Amino acid sequence: MITDFDKLIPEGILFSIRQIDEMKLIKSDLLKKLIYAHKIEVVKLNSKNFISRTALISYLESQTLPAK
């Protein structure tokens, strides 16, 4: 079974750290660590960090291990 993140993640272009945390996808603390370690692509608007839906799906897919 392969998870279809495209269907699971709501429509939108950019998501804030809080929105992703509220979706119960990635906790905000871990997301901030990923951003500062440059492991997930981020869009910076003023002093706020946003993550595109595409970058979020790509990251989740790269971290998904198939079931045996």
Phi and psi restraints in degrees (range 20) as a CNS / XPLOR table:
assign (resid 1 and name C) (resid 2 and name N)
       (resid 2 and name CA) (resid 2 and name C) 1.0 -112.4 20.0 2
assign (resid 2 and name N) (resid 2 and name CA)
       (resid 2 and name C) (resid 3 and name N) 1.0 128.4 20.0 2
assign (resid 2 and name C) (resid 3 and name N)
       (resid 3 and name CA) (resid 3 and name C) 1.0 -72.0 20.0 2
assign (resid 3 and name N) (resid 3 and name CA)
       (resid 3 and name C) (resid 4 and name N) 1.0 131.2 20.0 2
assign (resid 3 and name C) (resid 4 and name N)
       (resid 4 and name CA) (resid 4 and name C) 1.0 -99.3 20.0 2
assign (resid 4 and name N) (resid 4 and name CA)
       (resid 4 and name C) (resid 5 and name N) 1.0 90.1 20.0 2
assign (resid 4 and name C) (resid 5 and name N)
       (resid 5 and name CA) (resid 5 and name C) 1.0 -65.5 20.0 2
assign (resid 5 and name N) (resid 5 and name CA)
       (resid 5 and name C) (resid 6 and name N) 1.0 -25.0 20.0 2
assign (resid 5 and name C) (resid 6 and name N)
       (resid 6 and name CA) (resid 6 and name C) 1.0 -61.3 20.0 2
assign (resid 6 and name N) (resid 6 and name CA)
       (resid 6 and name C) (resid 7 and name N) 1.0 -33.8 20.0 2
assign (resid 6 and name C) (resid 7 and name N)
       (resid 7 and name CA) (resid 7 and name C) 1.0 -83.9 20.0 2
assign (resid 7 and name N) (resid 7 and name CA)
       (resid 7 and name C) (resid 8 and name N) 1.0 -28.2 20.0 2
assign (resid 7 and name C) (resid 8 and name N)
       (resid 8 and name CA) (resid 8 and name C) 1.0 -80.6 20.0 2
assign (resid 8 and name N) (resid 8 and name CA)
       (resid 8 and name C) (resid 9 and name N) 1.0 -33.4 20.0 2
assign (resid 8 and name C) (resid 9 and name N)
       (resid 9 and name CA) (resid 9 and name C) 1.0 -89.9 20.0 2
assign (resid 9 and name N) (resid 9 and name CA)
       (resid 9 and name C) (resid 10 and name N) 1.0 131.1 20.0 2
assign (resid 9 and name C) (resid 10 and name N)
       (resid 10 and name CA) (resid 10 and name C) 1.0 -62.8 20.0 2
assign (resid 10 and name N) (resid 10 and name CA)
       (resid 10 and name C) (resid 11 and name N) 1.0 157.6 20.0 2
assign (resid 10 and name C) (resid 11 and name N)
       (resid 11 and name CA) (resid 11 and name C) 1.0 -63.2 20.0 2
assign (resid 11 and name N) (resid 11 and name CA)
       (resid 11 and name C) (resid 12 and name N) 1.0 147.8 20.0 2
assign (resid 11 and name C) (resid 12 and name N)
       (resid 12 and name CA) (resid 12 and name C) 1.0 159.4 20.0 2
assign (resid 12 and name N) (resid 12 and name CA)
       (resid 12 and name C) (resid 13 and name N) 1.0 166.4 20.0 2
assign (resid 12 and name C) (resid 13 and name N)
       (resid 13 and name CA) (resid 13 and name C) 1.0 -101.1 20.0 2
assign (resid 13 and name N) (resid 13 and name CA)
       (resid 13 and name C) (resid 14 and name N) 1.0 -52.9 20.0 2
assign (resid 13 and name C) (resid 14 and name N)
       (resid 14 and name CA) (resid 14 and name C) 1.0 -123.8 20.0 2
assign (resid 14 and name N) (resid 14 and name CA)
       (resid 14 and name C) (resid 15 and name N) 1.0 142.3 20.0 2
assign (resid 14 and name C) (resid 15 and name N)
       (resid 15 and name CA) (resid 15 and name C) 1.0 -123.4 20.0 2
assign (resid 15 and name N) (resid 15 and name CA)
       (resid 15 and name C) (resid 16 and name N) 1.0 139.7 20.0 2
assign (resid 15 and name C) (resid 16 and name N)
       (resid 16 and name CA) (resid 16 and name C) 1.0 -79.6 20.0 2
assign (resid 16 and name N) (resid 16 and name CA)
       (resid 16 and name C) (resid 17 and name N) 1.0 166.8 20.0 2
assign (resid 16 and name C) (resid 17 and name N)
       (resid 17 and name CA) (resid 17 and name C) 1.0 -59.2 20.0 2
assign (resid 17 and name N) (resid 17 and name CA)
       (resid 17 and name C) (resid 18 and name N) 1.0 -41.8 20.0 2
assign (resid 17 and name C) (resid 18 and name N)
       (resid 18 and name CA) (resid 18 and name C) 1.0 -62.2 20.0 2
assign (resid 18 and name N) (resid 18 and name CA)
       (resid 18 and name C) (resid 19 and name N) 1.0 -42.9 20.0 2
assign (resid 18 and name C) (resid 19 and name N)
       (resid 19 and name CA) (resid 19 and name C) 1.0 -62.4 20.0 2
assign (resid 19 and name N) (resid 19 and name CA)
       (resid 19 and name C) (resid 20 and name N) 1.0 -41.9 20.0 2
assign (resid 19 and name C) (resid 20 and name N)
       (resid 20 and name CA) (resid 20 and name C) 1.0 -66.3 20.0 2
assign (resid 20 and name N) (resid 20 and name CA)
       (resid 20 and name C) (resid 21 and name N) 1.0 -39.0 20.0 2
assign (resid 20 and name C) (resid 21 and name N)
       (resid 21 and name CA) (resid 21 and name C) 1.0 -63.4 20.0 2
assign (resid 21 and name N) (resid 21 and name CA)
       (resid 21 and name C) (resid 22 and name N) 1.0 -42.5 20.0 2
assign (resid 21 and name C) (resid 22 and name N)
       (resid 22 and name CA) (resid 22 and name C) 1.0 -67.4 20.0 2
assign (resid 22 and name N) (resid 22 and name CA)
       (resid 22 and name C) (resid 23 and name N) 1.0 -25.9 20.0 2
assign (resid 22 and name C) (resid 23 and name N)
       (resid 23 and name CA) (resid 23 and name C) 1.0 -75.5 20.0 2
assign (resid 23 and name N) (resid 23 and name CA)
       (resid 23 and name C) (resid 24 and name N) 1.0 -7.9 20.0 2
assign (resid 23 and name C) (resid 24 and name N)
       (resid 24 and name CA) (resid 24 and name C) 1.0 64.6 20.0 2
assign (resid 24 and name N) (resid 24 and name CA)
       (resid 24 and name C) (resid 25 and name N) 1.0 32.4 20.0 2
assign (resid 24 and name C) (resid 25 and name N)
       (resid 25 and name CA) (resid 25 and name C) 1.0 -90.9 20.0 2
assign (resid 25 and name N) (resid 25 and name CA)
       (resid 25 and name C) (resid 26 and name N) 1.0 -55.7 20.0 2
assign (resid 25 and name C) (resid 26 and name N)
       (resid 26 and name CA) (resid 26 and name C) 1.0 -140.1 20.0 2
assign (resid 26 and name N) (resid 26 and name CA)
       (resid 26 and name C) (resid 27 and name N) 1.0 130.3 20.0 2
assign (resid 26 and name C) (resid 27 and name N)
       (resid 27 and name CA) (resid 27 and name C) 1.0 -62.8 20.0 2
assign (resid 27 and name N) (resid 27 and name CA)
       (resid 27 and name C) (resid 28 and name N) 1.0 148.2 20.0 2
assign (resid 27 and name C) (resid 28 and name N)
       (resid 28 and name CA) (resid 28 and name C) 1.0 -61.0 20.0 2
assign (resid 28 and name N) (resid 28 and name CA)
       (resid 28 and name C) (resid 29 and name N) 1.0 -37.7 20.0 2
assign (resid 28 and name C) (resid 29 and name N)
       (resid 29 and name CA) (resid 29 and name C) 1.0 -61.8 20.0 2
assign (resid 29 and name N) (resid 29 and name CA)
       (resid 29 and name C) (resid 30 and name N) 1.0 -45.7 20.0 2
assign (resid 29 and name C) (resid 30 and name N)
       (resid 30 and name CA) (resid 30 and name C) 1.0 -66.5 20.0 2
assign (resid 30 and name N) (resid 30 and name CA)
       (resid 30 and name C) (resid 31 and name N) 1.0 -39.8 20.0 2
assign (resid 30 and name C) (resid 31 and name N)
       (resid 31 and name CA) (resid 31 and name C) 1.0 -61.8 20.0 2
assign (resid 31 and name N) (resid 31 and name CA)
       (resid 31 and name C) (resid 32 and name N) 1.0 -42.2 20.0 2
assign (resid 31 and name C) (resid 32 and name N)
       (resid 32 and name CA) (resid 32 and name C) 1.0 -62.6 20.0 2
assign (resid 32 and name N) (resid 32 and name CA)
       (resid 32 and name C) (resid 33 and name N) 1.0 -39.7 20.0 2
assign (resid 32 and name C) (resid 33 and name N)
       (resid 33 and name CA) (resid 33 and name C) 1.0 -63.4 20.0 2
assign (resid 33 and name N) (resid 33 and name CA)
       (resid 33 and name C) (resid 34 and name N) 1.0 -41.3 20.0 2
assign (resid 33 and name C) (resid 34 and name N)
       (resid 34 and name CA) (resid 34 and name C) 1.0 -64.1 20.0 2
assign (resid 34 and name N) (resid 34 and name CA)
       (resid 34 and name C) (resid 35 and name N) 1.0 -39.1 20.0 2
assign (resid 34 and name C) (resid 35 and name N)
       (resid 35 and name CA) (resid 35 and name C) 1.0 -64.7 20.0 2
assign (resid 35 and name N) (resid 35 and name CA)
       (resid 35 and name C) (resid 36 and name N) 1.0 -49.1 20.0 2
assign (resid 35 and name C) (resid 36 and name N)
       (resid 36 and name CA) (resid 36 and name C) 1.0 -68.9 20.0 2
assign (resid 36 and name N) (resid 36 and name CA)
       (resid 36 and name C) (resid 37 and name N) 1.0 -24.3 20.0 2
assign (resid 36 and name C) (resid 37 and name N)
       (resid 37 and name CA) (resid 37 and name C) 1.0 -89.1 20.0 2
assign (resid 37 and name N) (resid 37 and name CA)
       (resid 37 and name C) (resid 38 and name N) 1.0 1.7 20.0 2
assign (resid 37 and name C) (resid 38 and name N)
       (resid 38 and name CA) (resid 38 and name C) 1.0 59.0 20.0 2
assign (resid 38 and name N) (resid 38 and name CA)
       (resid 38 and name C) (resid 39 and name N) 1.0 39.6 20.0 2
assign (resid 38 and name C) (resid 39 and name N)
       (resid 39 and name CA) (resid 39 and name C) 1.0 -99.3 20.0 2
assign (resid 39 and name N) (resid 39 and name CA)
       (resid 39 and name C) (resid 40 and name N) 1.0 -7.9 20.0 2
assign (resid 39 and name C) (resid 40 and name N)
       (resid 40 and name CA) (resid 40 and name C) 1.0 -140.1 20.0 2
assign (resid 40 and name N) (resid 40 and name CA)
       (resid 40 and name C) (resid 41 and name N) 1.0 139.5 20.0 2
assign (resid 40 and name C) (resid 41 and name N)
       (resid 41 and name CA) (resid 41 and name C) 1.0 -71.7 20.0 2
assign (resid 41 and name N) (resid 41 and name CA)
       (resid 41 and name C) (resid 42 and name N) 1.0 138.2 20.0 2
assign (resid 41 and name C) (resid 42 and name N)
       (resid 42 and name CA) (resid 42 and name C) 1.0 -131.0 20.0 2
assign (resid 42 and name N) (resid 42 and name CA)
       (resid 42 and name C) (resid 43 and name N) 1.0 147.4 20.0 2
assign (resid 42 and name C) (resid 43 and name N)
       (resid 43 and name CA) (resid 43 and name C) 1.0 -108.7 20.0 2
assign (resid 43 and name N) (resid 43 and name CA)
       (resid 43 and name C) (resid 44 and name N) 1.0 122.3 20.0 2
assign (resid 43 and name C) (resid 44 and name N)
       (resid 44 and name CA) (resid 44 and name C) 1.0 -102.3 20.0 2
assign (resid 44 and name N) (resid 44 and name CA)
       (resid 44 and name C) (resid 45 and name N) 1.0 119.7 20.0 2
assign (resid 44 and name C) (resid 45 and name N)
       (resid 45 and name CA) (resid 45 and name C) 1.0 -119.9 20.0 2
assign (resid 45 and name N) (resid 45 and name CA)
       (resid 45 and name C) (resid 46 and name N) 1.0 114.0 20.0 2
assign (resid 45 and name C) (resid 46 and name N)
       (resid 46 and name CA) (resid 46 and name C) 1.0 57.2 20.0 2
assign (resid 46 and name N) (resid 46 and name CA)
       (resid 46 and name C) (resid 47 and name N) 1.0 -120.4 20.0 2
assign (resid 46 and name C) (resid 47 and name N)
       (resid 47 and name CA) (resid 47 and name C) 1.0 -104.8 20.0 2
assign (resid 47 and name N) (resid 47 and name CA)
       (resid 47 and name C) (resid 48 and name N) 1.0 6.6 20.0 2
assign (resid 47 and name C) (resid 48 and name N)
       (resid 48 and name CA) (resid 48 and name C) 1.0 -98.4 20.0 2
assign (resid 48 and name N) (resid 48 and name CA)
       (resid 48 and name C) (resid 49 and name N) 1.0 143.5 20.0 2
assign (resid 48 and name C) (resid 49 and name N)
       (resid 49 and name CA) (resid 49 and name C) 1.0 -102.0 20.0 2
assign (resid 49 and name N) (resid 49 and name CA)
       (resid 49 and name C) (resid 50 and name N) 1.0 133.4 20.0 2
assign (resid 49 and name C) (resid 50 and name N)
       (resid 50 and name CA) (resid 50 and name C) 1.0 -128.4 20.0 2
assign (resid 50 and name N) (resid 50 and name CA)
       (resid 50 and name C) (resid 51 and name N) 1.0 150.2 20.0 2
assign (resid 50 and name C) (resid 51 and name N)
       (resid 51 and name CA) (resid 51 and name C) 1.0 -120.6 20.0 2
assign (resid 51 and name N) (resid 51 and name CA)
       (resid 51 and name C) (resid 52 and name N) 1.0 130.4 20.0 2
assign (resid 51 and name C) (resid 52 and name N)
       (resid 52 and name CA) (resid 52 and name C) 1.0 -72.6 20.0 2
assign (resid 52 and name N) (resid 52 and name CA)
       (resid 52 and name C) (resid 53 and name N) 1.0 155.3 20.0 2
assign (resid 52 and name C) (resid 53 and name N)
       (resid 53 and name CA) (resid 53 and name C) 1.0 -59.9 20.0 2
assign (resid 53 and name N) (resid 53 and name CA)
       (resid 53 and name C) (resid 54 and name N) 1.0 -39.9 20.0 2
assign (resid 53 and name C) (resid 54 and name N)
       (resid 54 and name CA) (resid 54 and name C) 1.0 -63.5 20.0 2
assign (resid 54 and name N) (resid 54 and name CA)
       (resid 54 and name C) (resid 55 and name N) 1.0 -45.4 20.0 2
assign (resid 54 and name C) (resid 55 and name N)
       (resid 55 and name CA) (resid 55 and name C) 1.0 -65.1 20.0 2
assign (resid 55 and name N) (resid 55 and name CA)
       (resid 55 and name C) (resid 56 and name N) 1.0 -38.7 20.0 2
assign (resid 55 and name C) (resid 56 and name N)
       (resid 56 and name CA) (resid 56 and name C) 1.0 -63.8 20.0 2
assign (resid 56 and name N) (resid 56 and name CA)
       (resid 56 and name C) (resid 57 and name N) 1.0 -46.5 20.0 2
assign (resid 56 and name C) (resid 57 and name N)
       (resid 57 and name CA) (resid 57 and name C) 1.0 -63.7 20.0 2
assign (resid 57 and name N) (resid 57 and name CA)
       (resid 57 and name C) (resid 58 and name N) 1.0 -43.1 20.0 2
assign (resid 57 and name C) (resid 58 and name N)
       (resid 58 and name CA) (resid 58 and name C) 1.0 -60.7 20.0 2
assign (resid 58 and name N) (resid 58 and name CA)
       (resid 58 and name C) (resid 59 and name N) 1.0 -43.5 20.0 2
assign (resid 58 and name C) (resid 59 and name N)
       (resid 59 and name CA) (resid 59 and name C) 1.0 -63.7 20.0 2
assign (resid 59 and name N) (resid 59 and name CA)
       (resid 59 and name C) (resid 60 and name N) 1.0 -47.5 20.0 2
assign (resid 59 and name C) (resid 60 and name N)
       (resid 60 and name CA) (resid 60 and name C) 1.0 -62.0 20.0 2
assign (resid 60 and name N) (resid 60 and name CA)
       (resid 60 and name C) (resid 61 and name N) 1.0 -40.9 20.0 2
assign (resid 60 and name C) (resid 61 and name N)
       (resid 61 and name CA) (resid 61 and name C) 1.0 -64.9 20.0 2
assign (resid 61 and name N) (resid 61 and name CA)
       (resid 61 and name C) (resid 62 and name N) 1.0 -37.9 20.0 2
assign (resid 61 and name C) (resid 62 and name N)
       (resid 62 and name CA) (resid 62 and name C) 1.0 -70.1 20.0 2
assign (resid 62 and name N) (resid 62 and name CA)
       (resid 62 and name C) (resid 63 and name N) 1.0 -21.2 20.0 2
assign (resid 62 and name C) (resid 63 and name N)
       (resid 63 and name CA) (resid 63 and name C) 1.0 -99.1 20.0 2
assign (resid 63 and name N) (resid 63 and name CA)
       (resid 63 and name C) (resid 64 and name N) 1.0 -0.7 20.0 2
assign (resid 63 and name C) (resid 64 and name N)
       (resid 64 and name CA) (resid 64 and name C) 1.0 -89.1 20.0 2
assign (resid 64 and name N) (resid 64 and name CA)
       (resid 64 and name C) (resid 65 and name N) 1.0 125.7 20.0 2
assign (resid 64 and name C) (resid 65 and name N)
       (resid 65 and name CA) (resid 65 and name C) 1.0 -100.9 20.0 2
assign (resid 65 and name N) (resid 65 and name CA)
       (resid 65 and name C) (resid 66 and name N) 1.0 132.9 20.0 2
assign (resid 65 and name C) (resid 66 and name N)
       (resid 66 and name CA) (resid 66 and name C) 1.0 -67.8 20.0 2
assign (resid 66 and name N) (resid 66 and name CA)
       (resid 66 and name C) (resid 67 and name N) 1.0 146.7 20.0 2
assign (resid 66 and name C) (resid 67 and name N)
       (resid 67 and name CA) (resid 67 and name C) 1.0 -75.8 20.0 2
assign (resid 67 and name N) (resid 67 and name CA)
       (resid 67 and name C) (resid 68 and name N) 1.0 149.6 20.0 2
